[in-house]
Structure formats: C-alpha cells, structure tokens
Amino acid sequence: MKTAVITLLLLLLLLLLVIHQSMYNWGGGKICSNPIETCSGSNNLCGSIIIYAVPTYSKGCMSAYQCSVLNKPRISSARCCSTDLCNK
C-alpha cells in the first residue's frame, strides 16, 4: 500500500510538471495577458485539464501524448480538440 501512495504522489507531481511546462491559462484568479493562443508544432491540440487532488483547472496547447497521460480516472481529466477555440 505504501508503494501505491508513493506512485500516486509521483504521478501527481509529473502531472503538475507537465501542466506547468505547457499550459498558460490557470484557474484560480490568474489573469492571462492573452487568453487566446495558437497551438502549433508538437503541441498542436487545445486542451482543458482538471486535476482533482489539488483542485486545479487549466487550458492550453498540448500534444496528443500529454493529453492521454493527463487523462487518468479519479486523478485528472483531460479533454483535447483541434478546432479553433474548441476548449473555451
């Protein structure tokens, strides 16, 4: 059981690092200077992420891999799309 808790904590830390590296629009009162972002390159999808443990809500550009990694039942929810303003 101790290993499961450590694994969960490491996964949450990884999720937070990925979000910190690739997101621009954090919830909780942060004001974004430019709330519209053009996604390109390897981060070509628009994403909306909810992390339940913190709780944190975020929007921004990400890769399909990041979207799949961040979509973990009971830990976080990720929804990604590829049309203009689809994660609004």
VENKANOR-V852786 format. One record per residue. N is the residue number from 1. PHI is phi in whole degrees, 0 to 359 (none if undefined). PSI is psi in whole degrees, 0 to 359 (none if undefined). BURIAL is I if it has 16 or more other ideal C-beta (glycine too) atoms within 10 Angstrom, else O. Layout:
<<N;PHI;PSI;BURIAL> <N;PHI;PSI;BURIAL>>
This chain:
<<1;none;323;O> <2;297;322;O> <3;296;322;O> <4;295;321;O> <5;293;316;O> <6;297;318;O> <7;298;317;O> <8;297;316;O> <9;296;320;O> <10;294;321;O> <11;296;317;O> <12;297;319;I> <13;297;317;O> <14;299;316;O> <15;300;316;I> <16;296;321;O> <17;295;317;O> <18;298;315;I> <19;296;317;I> <20;299;322;O> <21;286;330;O> <22;240;356;I> <23;254;157;I> <24;234;343;O> <25;241;84;I> <26;277;145;O> <27;284;188;O> <28;82;25;O> <29;96;357;O> <30;289;132;O> <31;263;125;O> <32;269;136;O> <33;290;329;O> <34;221;96;O> <35;287;353;O> <36;248;129;O> <37;233;140;I> <38;267;120;O> <39;273;134;I> <40;206;175;O> <41;65;219;O> <42;286;338;O> <43;262;66;I> <44;263;5;O> <45;248;149;I> <46;274;137;I> <47;225;151;I> <48;235;127;I> <49;236;137;I> <50;236;125;I> <51;255;119;I> <52;286;325;O> <53;291;330;O> <54;280;315;O> <55;284;144;O> <56;224;140;I> <57;238;136;O> <58;213;150;I> <59;228;150;I> <60;164;188;I> <61;272;144;I> <62;201;168;I> <63;273;165;I> <64;298;324;O> <65;296;313;O> <66;299;320;I> <67;298;316;I> <68;291;323;O> <69;293;323;I> <70;278;352;I> <71;264;84;O> <72;238;114;I> <73;308;139;O> <74;69;355;O> <75;246;307;O> <76;206;162;I> <77;231;129;O> <78;235;135;I> <79;231;123;I> <80;238;151;I> <81;207;169;O> <82;233;12;O> <83;256;161;O> <84;304;130;O> <85;56;27;O> <86;286;344;O> <87;256;21;I> <88;289;none;O>>
